[in-house]
């Protein structure tokens, strides 16, 4: 739990009144649970990843992680997500295959599928198995890849009513090395 009055930008409610100036340097230890730490950690990681993702145009991982984390405060994070979409369109190439299983907000899925259908962009939403046989049909479209993409998106849409906290908890646990590594 945040106890500092300067912590309002993290969206934390004020649990204590502001401290008098002479007591500002005191440390209060409070019990907190996962429900208290997820919002704080999510916001801190978003701020860090945002700096990395937008400063280096080769950071697909940081953009993908941002998309996953922005779900926590959806739809308040629509503006940040729009800036990610703009960055993807400028890059012309983007891969989010590793993070698609963590995306359950329908608006985000819809936008990512729309981008994957743009001919001028090279968007990878689903990792294709090596050695899988695919058949190219008219106009260079790959039928098996398209079916695989639709099946993956359909699985995520079916999860849209799940609470986001367990999804983020799983994301933090499985991707902690990737999130904490230096970019």
C-alpha positions as a Python dict, from the first residue, in 0.01 Angstrom:
ca = {
    (1, 'X'): (0, 0, 0),
    (2, 'X'): (117, 346, -73),
    (3, 'X'): (132, 579, 222),
    (4, 'X'): (292, 880, 64),
    (5, 'X'): (72, 1171, -38),
    (6, 'X'): (293, 1203, -346),
    (7, 'X'): (174, 861, -460),
    (8, 'X'): (-159, 982, -598),
    (9, 'X'): (-33, 950, -957),
    (10, 'X'): (-26, 571, -910),
    (11, 'X'): (-398, 577, -848),
    (12, 'X'): (-365, 476, -484),
    (13, 'X'): (-624, 609, -243),
    (14, 'X'): (-491, 810, 49),
    (15, 'X'): (-481, 568, 344),
    (16, 'X'): (-326, 816, 582),
    (17, 'X'): (-348, 1192, 610),
    (18, 'X'): (-37, 1380, 495),
    (19, 'X'): (243, 1375, 750),
    (20, 'X'): (364, 1695, 913),
    (21, 'X'): (686, 1822, 751),
    (22, 'X'): (905, 1720, 1046),
    (23, 'X'): (782, 1357, 1022),
    (24, 'X'): (816, 1304, 647),
    (25, 'X'): (1125, 1087, 681),
    (26, 'X'): (957, 824, 894),
    (27, 'X'): (905, 481, 747),
    (28, 'X'): (579, 302, 811),
    (29, 'X'): (565, -69, 741),
    (30, 'X'): (226, -199, 649),
    (31, 'X'): (89, -537, 564),
    (32, 'X'): (-1, -564, 202),
    (33, 'X'): (-139, -834, -18),
    (34, 'X'): (-115, -914, -385),
    (35, 'X'): (-413, -690, -458),
    (36, 'X'): (-212, -398, -320),
    (37, 'X'): (113, -474, -499),
    (38, 'X'): (-14, -550, -850),
    (39, 'X'): (-136, -193, -922),
    (40, 'X'): (186, -40, -791),
    (41, 'X'): (420, -281, -970),
    (42, 'X'): (221, -259, -1291),
    (43, 'X'): (243, 121, -1298),
    (44, 'X'): (615, 127, -1217),
    (45, 'X'): (693, -131, -1487),
    (46, 'X'): (472, 52, -1740),
    (47, 'X'): (662, 377, -1682),
    (48, 'X'): (997, 199, -1722),
    (49, 'X'): (897, 1, -2031),
    (50, 'X'): (743, 307, -2192),
    (51, 'X'): (1077, 487, -2179),
    (52, 'X'): (1255, 184, -2326),
    (53, 'X'): (999, 102, -2593),
    (54, 'X'): (968, 449, -2738),
    (55, 'X'): (1338, 537, -2724),
    (56, 'X'): (1457, 226, -2911),
    (57, 'X'): (1267, 134, -3230),
    (58, 'X'): (1387, -227, -3211),
    (59, 'X'): (1216, -305, -2880),
    (60, 'X'): (928, -534, -2977),
    (61, 'X'): (955, -709, -2641),
    (62, 'X'): (904, -388, -2446),
    (63, 'X'): (605, -291, -2663),
    (64, 'X'): (453, -636, -2620),
    (65, 'X'): (499, -624, -2245),
    (66, 'X'): (342, -278, -2239),
    (67, 'X'): (36, -405, -2423),
    (68, 'X'): (-8, -680, -2163),
    (69, 'X'): (32, -442, -1868),
    (70, 'X'): (-196, -172, -2007),
    (71, 'X'): (-487, -412, -1970),
    (72, 'X'): (-486, -358, -1594),
    (73, 'X'): (-632, -8, -1613),
    (74, 'X'): (-826, -51, -1935),
    (75, 'X'): (-999, 162, -2072),
    (76, 'X'): (-811, 443, -1893),
    (77, 'X'): (-497, 332, -2079),
    (78, 'X'): (-649, 368, -2427),
    (79, 'X'): (-435, 671, -2502),
    (80, 'X'): (-111, 488, -2422),
    (81, 'X'): (-228, 191, -2627),
    (82, 'X'): (-301, 424, -2920),
    (83, 'X'): (57, 553, -2900),
    (84, 'X'): (181, 192, -2911),
    (85, 'X'): (-31, 126, -3220),
    (86, 'X'): (114, 439, -3382),
    (87, 'X'): (467, 321, -3300),
    (88, 'X'): (393, -21, -3451),
    (89, 'X'): (260, 140, -3768),
    (90, 'X'): (575, 352, -3798),
    (91, 'X'): (801, 50, -3750),
    (92, 'X'): (614, -153, -4015),
    (93, 'X'): (720, -473, -3836),
    (94, 'X'): (615, -610, -3496),
    (95, 'X'): (596, -945, -3317),
    (96, 'X'): (381, -1007, -3011),
    (97, 'X'): (351, -1386, -3042),
    (98, 'X'): (504, -1449, -2698),
    (99, 'X'): (252, -1225, -2525),
    (100, 'X'): (-74, -1299, -2707),
    (101, 'X'): (-177, -1559, -2443),
    (102, 'X'): (-181, -1278, -2184),
    (103, 'X'): (-398, -1036, -2384),
    (104, 'X'): (-767, -1072, -2300),
    (105, 'X'): (-906, -722, -2360),
    (106, 'X'): (-1122, -746, -2670),
    (107, 'X'): (-1047, -391, -2789),
    (108, 'X'): (-675, -465, -2789),
    (109, 'X'): (-719, -799, -2964),
    (110, 'X'): (-936, -637, -3227),
    (111, 'X'): (-680, -364, -3296),
    (112, 'X'): (-392, -613, -3317),
    (113, 'X'): (-584, -839, -3557),
    (114, 'X'): (-671, -534, -3768),
    (115, 'X'): (-301, -443, -3785),
    (116, 'X'): (-209, -799, -3880),
    (117, 'X'): (-447, -774, -4176),
    (118, 'X'): (-276, -461, -4313),
    (119, 'X'): (-69, -552, -4615),
    (120, 'X'): (184, -273, -4553),
    (121, 'X'): (270, -408, -4205),
    (122, 'X'): (445, -727, -4101),
    (123, 'X'): (275, -821, -3773),
    (124, 'X'): (331, -1158, -3605),
    (125, 'X'): (64, -1245, -3350),
    (126, 'X'): (110, -1622, -3337),
    (127, 'X'): (434, -1819, -3331),
    (128, 'X'): (427, -2076, -3608),
    (129, 'X'): (563, -2420, -3531),
    (130, 'X'): (891, -2494, -3705),
    (131, 'X'): (860, -2751, -3977),
    (132, 'X'): (485, -2709, -4004),
    (133, 'X'): (359, -2750, -4357),
    (134, 'X'): (166, -2455, -4483),
    (135, 'X'): (-9, -2402, -4809),
    (136, 'X'): (8, -2070, -4990),
    (137, 'X'): (-306, -1981, -5177),
    (138, 'X'): (-408, -1689, -5396),
    (139, 'X'): (-248, -1349, -5341),
    (140, 'X'): (21, -1495, -5113),
    (141, 'X'): (-216, -1567, -4827),
    (142, 'X'): (-131, -1859, -4605),
    (143, 'X'): (-449, -2048, -4517),
    (144, 'X'): (-313, -2251, -4223),
    (145, 'X'): (-148, -1946, -4067),
    (146, 'X'): (-472, -1750, -4097),
    (147, 'X'): (-671, -2032, -3936),
    (148, 'X'): (-412, -2062, -3660),
    (149, 'X'): (-433, -1688, -3592),
    (150, 'X'): (-813, -1693, -3576),
    (151, 'X'): (-807, -1992, -3339),
    (152, 'X'): (-557, -1818, -3109),
    (153, 'X'): (-758, -1495, -3105),
    (154, 'X'): (-1079, -1691, -3046),
    (155, 'X'): (-919, -1859, -2740),
    (156, 'X'): (-828, -1517, -2603),
    (157, 'X'): (-1174, -1372, -2670),
    (158, 'X'): (-1326, -1660, -2473),
    (159, 'X'): (-1116, -1548, -2176),
    (160, 'X'): (-1233, -1186, -2190),
    (161, 'X'): (-1451, -1219, -1881),
    (162, 'X'): (-1167, -1346, -1663),
    (163, 'X'): (-1033, -1104, -1403),
    (164, 'X'): (-709, -943, -1516),
    (165, 'X'): (-519, -990, -1188),
    (166, 'X'): (-457, -1366, -1231),
    (167, 'X'): (-350, -1308, -1591),
    (168, 'X'): (-100, -1042, -1482),
    (169, 'X'): (21, -1258, -1194),
    (170, 'X'): (90, -1540, -1441),
    (171, 'X'): (260, -1293, -1676),
    (172, 'X'): (485, -1164, -1397),
    (173, 'X'): (575, -1515, -1287),
    (174, 'X'): (646, -1661, -1630),
    (175, 'X'): (809, -1354, -1785),
    (176, 'X'): (998, -1217, -1484),
    (177, 'X'): (1340, -1281, -1636),
    (178, 'X'): (1243, -1108, -1957),
    (179, 'X'): (1088, -811, -1775),
    (180, 'X'): (1382, -762, -1537),
    (181, 'X'): (1658, -810, -1793),
    (182, 'X'): (1835, -503, -1918),
    (183, 'X'): (1700, -398, -2253),
}
